[in-house]
Amino acid sequence: MDKFPEAFKRFKQKVHVKNIKTFGQLTLAFGSWSGKKWRGTFRQMDALAVQAKRLRIPLEGHKSRQQQVRAIFIQTAQQREAQWREKFSRGYVSFQQWHSETGRTTAYERRVTSYMRNHPSATLSEARGHKTKRS
C-alpha cells in the first residue's frame, strides 16, 4: 500500500506549501521534514512529483525514471550508430567487404581475421597493429 500521500498530508500540516514555488524547493522542504527516511529515490521523487502537480507547482528539472531510462537508451543507440558509421579503412567500409574482395589466405589475412573476430568494431590499421587499440 502506498503511504506517501498520507505522509504528504502530515507534511502539509507542518509546512506552508503555499510559499513553495518550485519543485526544487518542494524537494528540499520535504527532504528536511522527513529526515532519514528521505533518500531521493526514483519512486520517492515520482511520488513527490505527483503531489507537486496537485499543488500546481511546476516540475522544471524533474525527470521521471522512465524519461531518464529512455534518454540513456537513446544516447546508447546514437553511440552505437556512430561506431557503425566509422569506416574500416580508406578503401573498404567494413571488414566483410575487405574480406570478400581480397582473395587470399595469407598469414596477414589470418592475423587480421583473428583480430577482427575478437574486436569487431576495430579499424584495419588497428587490426594490422599500426594504431593504438580502442578499449
ZANUFI-235260 format. One line per 8 residues: number of its first residue (from 0); for each residue x negated, y negated, z of N, C-alpha, C, O. Coordinates in Angstrom, 3 decimals, decimal comma, m for minus. Layout:
<rs>
NUM) X/Y/Z/X/Y/Z/X/Y/Z/X/Y/Z | ...;
</rs>
This chain:
<rs>
0) m0,835/1,179/0,000/0,000/0,000/0,000/m0,883/m1,248/0,000/m1,907/m1,287/0,683 | m0,498/m2,239/m0,747/m1,262/m3,462/m0,878/m1,010/m4,366/0,329/0,129/m4,749/0,595 | m2,076/m4,704/1,055/m1,940/m5,541/2,245/m2,379/m6,979/1,993/m2,315/m7,812/2,897 | m2,827/m7,280/0,768/m3,323/m8,621/0,501/m2,247/m9,699/0,628/m2,520/m10,741/1,225 | m1,024/m9,497/0,090/m0,015/m10,551/0,252/0,284/m10,862/1,722/0,519/m12,016/2,082 | 0,274/m9,835/2,558/0,511/m10,047/3,982/m0,615/m10,881/4,600/m0,360/m11,796/5,383 | m1,837/m10,566/4,250/m2,980/m11,328/4,750/m2,934/m12,761/4,229/m3,278/m13,696/4,952 | m2,516/m12,934/2,993/m2,455/m14,284/2,435/m1,379/m15,120/3,124/m1,541/m16,331/3,280;
8) m0,285/m14,484/3,537/0,746/m15,208/4,303/0,170/m15,719/5,613/0,426/m16,858/6,002 | m0,613/m14,879/6,302/m1,247/m15,319/7,541/m2,247/m16,434/7,272/m2,378/m17,357/8,077 | m2,950/m16,359/6,152/m3,894/m17,403/5,764/m3,172/m18,732/5,552/m3,644/m19,779/5,995 | m2,028/m18,683/4,872/m1,269/m19,914/4,612/m0,743/m20,546/5,899/m0,561/m21,762/5,959 | m0,497/m19,733/6,930/m0,038/m20,272/8,209/m1,149/m21,042/8,914/m0,867/m21,982/9,658 | m2,399/m20,663/8,695/m3,530/m21,302/9,375/m4,164/m22,431/8,569/m4,678/m23,393/9,138 | m4,125/m22,312/7,238/m4,824/m23,261/6,370/m3,805/m24,001/5,509/m2,854/m23,400/5,010 | m4,004/m25,297/5,337/m3,120/m26,101/4,481/m3,531/m25,893/3,023/m4,461/m26,534/2,535;
16) m2,834/m24,997/2,337/m3,199/m24,675/0,958/m2,820/m25,786/m0,017/m3,273/m25,776/m1,162 | m2,010/m26,730/0,409/m1,650/m27,842/m0,482/m2,848/m28,734/m0,758/m2,878/m29,441/m1,766 | m3,839/m28,709/0,130/m5,038/m29,523/m0,065/m6,052/m28,856/m0,991/m7,022/m29,492/m1,403 | m5,840/m27,590/m1,319/m6,771/m26,851/m2,176/m6,401/m27,105/m3,630/m5,259/m26,905/m4,045 | m7,401/m27,555/m4,401/m7,135/m27,952/m5,787/m7,718/m26,988/m6,827/m7,209/m26,920/m7,946 | m8,768/m26,247/m6,481/m9,408/m25,369/m7,456/m9,488/m23,946/m6,920/m9,337/m23,704/m5,723 | m9,729/m23,010/m7,836/m9,858/m21,611/m7,445/m11,115/m21,388/m6,612/m11,114/m20,559/m5,702 | m12,174/m22,111/m6,909/m13,403/m22,006/m6,120/m13,181/m22,418/m4,672/m13,682/m21,770/m3,753;
24) m12,431/m23,495/m4,470/m12,109/m23,929/m3,104/m11,272/m22,878/m2,383/m11,491/m22,598/m1,204 | m10,314/m22,300/m3,101/m9,480/m21,264/m2,507/m10,314/m20,049/m2,118/m10,104/m19,464/m1,055 | m11,248/m19,673/m2,966/m12,115/m18,533/m2,675/m12,950/m18,794/m1,426/m13,048/m17,935/m0,551 | m13,550/m19,979/m1,344/m14,359/m20,312/m0,171/m13,518/m20,357/1,100/m13,930/m19,843/2,139 | m12,346/m20,969/1,018/m11,488/m21,075/2,197/m11,012/m19,703/2,659/m11,055/m19,398/3,851 | m10,560/m18,881/1,725/m10,068/m17,564/2,107/m11,209/m16,684/2,617/m11,020/m15,912/3,557 | m12,372/m16,791/2,012/m13,526/m16,020/2,459/m13,961/m16,389/3,860/m14,284/m15,510/4,660 | m13,977/m17,686/4,174/m14,367/m18,094/5,526/m13,288/m17,730/6,546/m13,598/m17,412/7,694;
32) m12,027/m17,775/6,128/m10,940/m17,399/7,042/m10,963/m15,906/7,344/m10,767/m15,510/8,492 | m11,199/m15,075/6,340/m11,093/m13,627/6,538/m12,333/m13,006/7,171/m12,250/m11,902/7,711 | m13,470/m13,676/7,121/m14,665/m13,176/7,802/m15,304/m11,987/7,113/m15,483/m11,988/5,895 | m15,654/m10,951/7,909/m16,397/m9,793/7,391/m15,613/m8,985/6,368/m16,208/m8,316/5,523 | m14,309/m9,035/6,430/m13,508/m8,210/5,525/m13,540/m8,724/4,083/m13,212/m7,986/3,154 | m13,932/m9,980/3,897/m14,000/m10,542/2,546/m15,354/m10,211/1,942/m16,391/m10,658/2,432 | m15,334/m9,427/0,876/m16,566/m9,042/0,201/m16,651/m9,642/m1,205/m17,709/m9,609/m1,834 | m15,551/m10,182/m1,689/m15,537/m10,762/m3,028/m15,574/m9,721/m4,125/m16,142/m9,957/m5,191;
40) m14,970/m8,572/m3,872/m14,941/m7,520/m4,885/m13,988/m7,922/m6,015/m13,242/m8,895/m5,902 | m14,030/m7,158/m7,093/m13,157/m7,459/m8,228/m11,687/m7,396/m7,821/m10,896/m8,253/m8,215 | m11,326/m6,396/m7,043/m9,924/m6,248/m6,640/m9,492/m7,407/m5,742/m8,378/m7,914/m5,875 | m10,369/m7,827/m4,830/m10,029/m8,946/m3,963/m9,900/m10,240/m4,769/m8,979/m11,028/m4,554 | m10,824/m10,442/m5,686/m10,768/m11,667/m6,499/m9,528/m11,683/m7,387/m8,899/m12,728/m7,557 | m9,175/m10,529/m7,953/m7,969/m10,466/m8,782/m6,710/m10,702/m7,949/m5,781/m11,365/m8,407 | m6,674/m10,159/m6,717/m5,523/m10,386/m5,837/m5,439/m11,856/m5,439/m4,346/m12,417/m5,352 | m6,589/m12,478/m5,197/m6,594/m13,903/m4,867/m6,167/m14,737/m6,074/m5,530/m15,778/m5,910;
48) m6,508/m14,297/m7,274/m6,088/m14,999/m8,489/m4,571/m14,946/m8,650/m3,957/m15,918/m9,091 | m3,969/m13,818/m8,296/m2,502/m13,705/m8,354/m1,871/m14,727/m7,410/m0,906/m15,399/m7,772 | m2,413/m14,840/m6,213/m1,875/m15,814/m5,249/m2,117/m17,248/m5,728/m1,279/m18,125/m5,520 | m3,257/m17,482/m6,366/m3,550/m18,820/m6,890/m2,560/m19,195/m7,988/m2,140/m20,349/m8,075 | m2,185/m18,232/m8,826/m1,180/m18,514/m9,855/0,148/m18,904/m9,227/0,826/m19,815/m9,700 | 0,516/m18,204/m8,151/1,770/m18,536/m7,467/1,739/m19,932/m6,884/2,768/m20,606/m6,830 | 0,562/m20,379/m6,443/0,416/m21,725/m5,886/0,125/m22,768/m6,959/m0,044/m23,949/m6,654 | 0,069/m22,336/m8,205/m0,230/m23,196/m9,364/m1,606/m23,856/m9,251/m1,782/m25,027/m9,586;
56) m2,564/m23,081/m8,775/m3,951/m23,538/m8,718/m4,631/m23,044/m9,992/m4,539/m21,857/m10,306 | m5,314/m23,924/m10,737/m5,947/m23,494/m11,990/m7,053/m22,467/m11,732/m7,796/m22,565/m10,755 | m7,141/m21,496/m12,616/m8,091/m20,395/m12,458/m9,372/m20,610/m13,261/m9,914/m19,654/m13,814 | m9,850/m21,812/m13,333/m11,069/m22,094/m14,091/m12,247/m21,389/m13,437/m12,447/m21,486/m12,226 | m13,015/m20,687/m14,237/m14,194/m19,988/m13,738/m13,922/m18,569/m13,266/m14,866/m17,834/m12,976 | m12,668/m18,164/m13,180/m12,362/m16,802/m12,736/m12,146/m15,910/m13,940/m11,391/m16,234/m14,857 | m12,841/m14,757/m13,912/m12,633/m13,736/m14,944/m12,252/m12,454/m14,228/m12,894/m12,060/m13,254 | m11,220/m11,814/m14,710/m10,817/m10,540/m14,116/m11,842/m9,477/m14,486/m12,666/m9,676/m15,379;
64) m11,781/m8,363/m13,800/m12,704/m7,261/m14,091/m12,547/m6,796/m15,528/m13,533/m6,483/m16,195 | m11,321/m6,750/m16,001/m11,067/m6,310/m17,374/m11,723/m7,264/m18,373/m12,296/m6,819/m19,367 | m11,642/m8,564/m18,118/m12,264/m9,528/m19,013/m13,785/m9,397/m18,987/m14,434/m9,498/m20,028 | m14,353/m9,175/m17,807/m15,802/m9,036/m17,703/m16,290/m7,770/m18,398/m17,317/m7,791/m19,077 | m15,567/m6,675/m18,234/m15,946/m5,429/m18,904/m15,851/m5,591/m20,415/m16,721/m5,119/m21,147 | m14,803/m6,254/m20,886/m14,643/m6,497/m22,322/m15,794/m7,341/m22,862/m16,300/m7,070/m23,951 | m16,215/m8,365/m22,111/m17,329/m9,207/m22,548/m18,623/m8,414/m22,628/m19,402/m8,604/m23,562 | m18,866/m7,533/m21,671/m20,063/m6,696/m21,690/m20,016/m5,741/m22,874/m21,025/m5,534/m23,547;
72) m18,842/m5,157/m23,132/m18,694/m4,246/m24,263/m18,972/m4,952/m25,582/m19,661/m4,403/m26,442 | m18,451/m6,152/m25,752/m18,658/m6,921/m26,985/m20,130/m7,266/m27,143/m20,677/m7,166/m28,241 | m20,778/m7,674/m26,051/m22,189/m8,029/m26,107/m23,041/m6,817/m26,490/m23,961/m6,938/m27,299 | m22,743/m5,668/m25,921/m23,485/m4,454/m26,235/m23,283/m4,063/m27,698/m24,232/m3,666/m28,374 | m22,051/m4,175/m28,182/m21,775/m3,847/m29,582/m22,526/m4,783/m30,521/m23,024/m4,348/m31,559 | m22,612/m6,060/m30,169/m23,339/m7,011/m31,002/m24,834/m6,706/m31,009/m25,489/m6,843/m32,043 | m25,374/m6,296/m29,875/m26,793/m5,940/m29,819/m27,076/m4,717/m30,678/m28,082/m4,674/m31,385 | m26,196/m3,723/m30,622/m26,378/m2,527/m31,444/m26,303/m2,865/m32,927/m27,083/m2,354/m33,730;
80) m25,359/m3,731/m33,281/m25,220/m4,122/m34,678/m26,464/m4,858/m35,159/m26,899/m4,669/m36,295 | m27,038/m5,698/m34,297/m28,259/m6,411/m34,665/m29,413/m5,443/m34,871/m30,235/m5,644/m35,766 | m29,487/m4,401/m34,059/m30,533/m3,404/m34,238/m30,370/m2,664/m35,566/m31,358/m2,377/m36,242 | m29,133/m2,358/m35,940/m28,901/m1,649/m37,200/m29,238/m2,517/m38,397/m29,606/m2,009/m39,456 | m29,113/m3,832/m38,230/m29,403/m4,738/m39,355/m30,901/m4,893/m39,594/m31,313/m5,297/m40,682 | m31,723/m4,576/m38,589/m33,160/m4,684/m38,777/m33,603/m3,704/m39,863/m33,154/m2,559/m39,917 | m34,476/m4,178/m40,702/m34,942/m3,328/m41,790/m35,981/m2,347/m41,287/m36,710/m2,618/m40,334 | m36,031/m1,211/m41,941/m37,014/m0,181/m41,624/m38,396/m0,623/m42,100/m39,384/m0,480/m41,380;
88) m38,457/m1,153/m43,304/m39,705/m1,685/m43,854/m39,345/m2,660/m44,970/m38,168/m2,928/m45,208 | m40,364/m3,195/m45,659/m40,086/m4,150/m46,744/m39,318/m3,506/m47,896/m38,386/m4,100/m48,438 | m39,703/m2,325/m48,253/m39,117/m1,684/m49,428/m37,913/m0,802/m49,144/m37,164/m0,463/m50,061 | m37,718/m0,431/m47,893/m36,646/0,511/m47,552/m35,819/m0,022/m46,384/m36,350/m0,556/m45,410 | m34,520/0,137/m46,512/m33,617/m0,350/m45,467/m33,596/0,601/m44,277/m33,526/0,156/m43,132 | m33,655/1,892/m44,532/m33,542/2,868/m43,447/m34,562/3,984/m43,616/m35,175/4,149/m44,671 | m34,719/4,742/m42,540/m35,609/5,900/m42,587/m35,098/6,930/m43,583/m35,885/7,555/m44,294 | m33,783/7,108/m43,636/m33,214/8,096/m44,551/m33,535/7,740/m46,000/m33,841/8,626/m46,798;
96) m33,472/6,463/m46,349/m33,795/6,042/m47,708/m35,271/6,311/m48,004/m35,600/6,826/m49,072 | m36,140/5,978/m47,092/m37,569/6,212/m47,273/m37,842/7,711/m47,423/m38,619/8,124/m48,284 | m37,208/8,507/m46,591/m37,433/9,949/m46,601/m36,941/10,583/m47,899/m37,586/11,483/m48,437 | m35,798/10,116/m48,401/m35,260/10,706/m49,638/m36,031/10,266/m50,877/m36,118/11,016/m51,849 | m36,593/9,055/m50,854/m37,297/8,550/m52,037/m38,755/8,956/m52,088/m39,374/8,865/m53,148 | m39,317/9,396/m50,991/m40,695/9,875/m51,028/m40,643/11,393/m51,121/m40,163/12,058/m50,203 | m41,124/11,930/m52,201/m41,021/13,362/m52,444/m42,240/14,124/m52,000/m42,689/15,018/m52,718 | m42,793/13,814/m50,856/m43,995/14,509/m50,424/m43,801/15,118/m49,035/m42,922/14,709/m48,277;
104) m44,621/16,078/m48,730/m44,588/16,706/m47,413/m46,001/16,718/m46,850/m46,546/17,778/m46,542 | m46,571/15,572/m46,721/m47,929/15,448/m46,216/m47,912/15,351/m44,692/m46,855/15,269/m44,066 | m49,096/15,362/m44,125/m49,218/15,206/m42,674/m48,697/13,834/m42,249/m48,107/13,681/m41,179 | m48,926/12,840/m43,111/m48,429/11,486/m42,833/m46,904/11,488/m42,703/m46,358/10,938/m41,746 | m46,226/12,100/m43,657/m44,762/12,128/m43,617/m44,268/12,917/m42,409/m43,296/12,521/m41,765 | m44,924/14,020/m42,100/m44,520/14,802/m40,925/m44,691/13,999/m39,632/m43,858/14,074/m38,730 | m45,769/13,241/m39,556/m46,007/12,412/m38,379/m44,925/11,337/m38,244/m44,380/11,126/m37,161 | m44,620/10,657/m39,361/m43,587/9,620/m39,352/m42,221/10,229/m39,034/m41,459/9,669/m38,246;
112) m41,916/11,362/m39,640/m40,635/12,030/m39,401/m40,498/12,436/m37,942/m39,436/12,267/m37,343 | m41,568/12,968/m37,373/m41,544/13,372/m35,965/m41,332/12,161/m35,062/m40,550/12,218/m34,113 | m42,033/11,063/m35,361/m41,872/9,847/m34,552/m40,448/9,308/m34,662/m39,862/8,892/m33,662 | m39,892/9,314/m35,869/m38,547/8,774/m36,072/m37,486/9,648/m35,410/m36,427/9,151/m35,028 | m37,755/10,930/m35,273/m36,817/11,808/m34,582/m36,705/11,397/m33,105/m35,622/11,448/m32,522 | m37,831/10,990/m32,508/m37,844/10,594/m31,102/m37,465/9,131/m30,885/m36,975/8,766/m29,816 | m37,694/8,288/m31,905/m37,407/6,854/m31,805/m36,620/6,419/m33,032/m37,201/5,850/m33,956 | m35,300/6,673/m33,070/m34,534/6,427/m34,300/m34,425/4,968/m34,711/m34,146/4,691/m35,878;
120) m34,634/4,025/m33,803/m34,491/2,620/m34,184/m35,827/1,957/m34,507/m35,875/0,739/m34,679 | m36,907/2,720/m34,594/m38,231/2,162/m34,860/m38,374/1,739/m36,316/m37,628/2,189/m37,186 | m39,343/0,870/m36,563/m39,645/0,451/m37,930/m40,752/1,340/m38,477/m41,351/2,126/m37,744 | m41,019/1,206/m39,777/m42,055/2,023/m40,401/m43,421/1,697/m39,818/m44,223/2,601/m39,587 | m43,696/0,428/m39,578/m45,000/0,071/m39,025/m45,179/0,643/m37,620/m46,290/1,018/m37,244 | m44,116/0,711/m36,855/m44,206/1,340/m35,534/m44,445/2,838/m35,667/m45,220/3,415/m34,905 | m43,787/3,463/m36,625/m43,964/4,904/m36,823/m45,372/5,230/m37,301/m45,901/6,301/m37,000 | m45,976/4,318/m38,040/m47,334/4,527/m38,515/m48,365/4,217/m37,426/m49,534/4,581/m37,553;
128) m47,925/3,538/m36,348/m48,822/3,216/m35,252/m49,531/1,888/m35,413/m50,533/1,643/m34,741 | m49,031/1,009/m36,303/m49,690/m0,278/m36,551/m49,149/m1,418/m35,711/m49,775/m2,475/m35,634 | m48,016/m1,227/m35,089/m47,378/m2,304/m34,346/m47,056/m1,783/m32,958/m46,852/m0,584/m32,769 | m47,010/m2,691/m31,984/m46,667/m2,239/m30,635/m45,261/m1,664/m30,613/m44,352/m2,175/m31,266 | m45,105/m0,614/m29,867/m43,834/0,101/m29,827/m42,826/m0,626/m28,944/m43,182/m1,218/m27,925 | m41,568/m0,569/m29,353/m40,478/m1,141/m28,541/m40,142/m0,182/m27,425/m40,280/1,033/m27,570 | m39,698/m0,731/m26,310/m39,303/0,155/m25,200/m37,862/0,542/m25,291/m37,366/1,281/m24,440;
</rs>
